[in-house]
Amino acid sequence: MTRYLISFDDGAMTFPEEDLPAVAEAAHAVTREAKDAGVWVFAGGLPSPEEMSVVATDGTVTDGAPERKAYIGGLTILDVPSREEALKWAAKFAVACRCAQEVREFLYDPTV
């Protein structure tokens, strides 16, 4: 099987604050479904980009986000047999989270 990253951009989840419990439950339901299917590896949300640190090649640490267009807001890693299967799960998360999901395959490294 192949591992896929399903993610969404920080700020992409835009809905009324009072909808948060329903959105959270919908996302948790899809996560439970993925666990029950045996394809779930890991998932989590990330704090705002202002809370990140960047470590340069010389070891210098800079707090705060560098200037970019987008940052990952949340992610799920699934182990599924095909890209088509990853896209089906991404569609479920898109509905649950009320925002588009990006799907990317982890590249295989035979030395690891």
Phi and psi in degrees as a GROMACS rama.xvg file:
@    title "Ramachandran Plot"
@    xaxis  label "Phi"
@    yaxis  label "Psi"
@TYPE xy
-121.279  142.421  THR-2
-91.7396  138.17  ARG-3
-126.185  143.446  TYR-4
-97.21  123.084  LEU-5
-112.921  121.653  ILE-6
-143.954  165.965  SER-7
-137.167  156.31  PHE-8
-75.6626  147.309  ASP-9
-56.1994  131.792  ASP-10
86.9206  -2.91756  GLY-11
-74.9756  -26.4998  ALA-12
-82.5924  93.3323  MET-13
-114.909  112.91  THR-14
-158.2  163.973  PHE-15
-60.9178  141.81  PRO-16
-51.9107  -36.6329  GLU-17
-68.865  -13.971  GLU-18
-84.7927  -9.51928  ASP-19
-53.5534  -47.1971  LEU-20
-58.3396  -40.2467  PRO-21
-68.13  -40.4003  ALA-22
-65.6064  -44.0719  VAL-23
-61.0459  -44.8301  ALA-24
-64.0174  -40.3863  GLU-25
-62.9334  -42.751  ALA-26
-66.2232  -40.5119  ALA-27
-65.5762  -34.6096  HIS-28
-64.5325  -41.6201  ALA-29
-66.3928  -39.3279  VAL-30
-61.4378  -44.2066  THR-31
-61.3935  -40.1974  ARG-32
-62.5123  -42.1645  GLU-33
-65.6632  -39.0807  ALA-34
-63.2848  -46.5134  LYS-35
-61.4764  -32.375  ASP-36
-79.5121  -9.28582  ALA-37
78.4014  18.9664  GLY-38
-108.961  -10.8184  VAL-39
-73.368  132.961  TRP-40
-113.204  -51.1883  VAL-41
-165.961  152.05  PHE-42
-153.933  156.754  ALA-43
178.899  157.621  GLY-44
-97.0101  161.561  GLY-45
-120.257  146.982  LEU-46
-68.056  171.91  PRO-47
-60.399  153.66  SER-48
-57.0934  -26.6272  PRO-49
-62.7774  -19.2767  GLU-50
-93.3875  2.05327  GLU-51
-84.7228  161.957  MET-52
-124.865  145.205  SER-53
-117.464  127.827  VAL-54
-107.118  119.471  VAL-55
-78.9714  169.09  ALA-56
-63.2258  -22.8128  THR-57
-90.5074  4.55721  ASP-58
91.0189  -4.42032  GLY-59
-65.3277  132.165  THR-60
-106.159  127.595  VAL-61
-117.877  122.975  THR-62
-85.7425  143.19  ASP-63
98.3248  160.333  GLY-64
-79.5899  137.354  ALA-65
-70.7347  161.551  PRO-66
-70.3587  116.268  GLU-67
-144.712  169.759  ARG-68
-81.5758  -35.9343  LYS-69
-147.508  153.552  ALA-70
-134.171  150.435  TYR-71
-69.9677  131.198  ILE-72
-100.181  -28.784  GLY-73
-164.846  159.233  GLY-74
-152.365  157.197  LEU-75
-137.091  139.613  THR-76
-115.849  124.582  ILE-77
-121.908  151.202  LEU-78
-113.673  101.365  ASP-79
-128.708  161.278  VAL-80
-75.3779  -15.4869  PRO-81
-156.963  163.324  SER-82
-62.7103  -38.6419  ARG-83
-59.2977  -40.3922  GLU-84
-66.3422  -40.6029  GLU-85
-61.6866  -39.9753  ALA-86
-65.3641  -36.4955  LEU-87
-63.7709  -42.785  LYS-88
-67.3264  -39.6517  TRP-89
-60.7222  -37.7666  ALA-90
-63.0831  -39.3266  ALA-91
-64.7366  -43.1905  LYS-92
-67.4083  -35.1642  PHE-93
-61.3471  -43.9419  ALA-94
-65.1533  -47.1362  VAL-95
-63.2002  -43.8878  ALA-96
-88.9492  -8.02322  CYS-97
60.9704  36.4883  ARG-98
-157.407  157.444  CYS-99
-62.4307  149.511  ALA-100
-121.42  138.064  GLN-101
-95.45  139.24  GLU-102
-120.485  124.934  VAL-103
-138.489  136.257  ARG-104
-81.7408  138.173  GLU-105
-75.8258  132.62  PHE-106
-73.9517  137.025  LEU-107
-75.6848  133.032  TYR-108
-121.571  105.225  ASP-109
-65.7832  -12.9543  PRO-110
-87.0704  -7.45725  THR-111
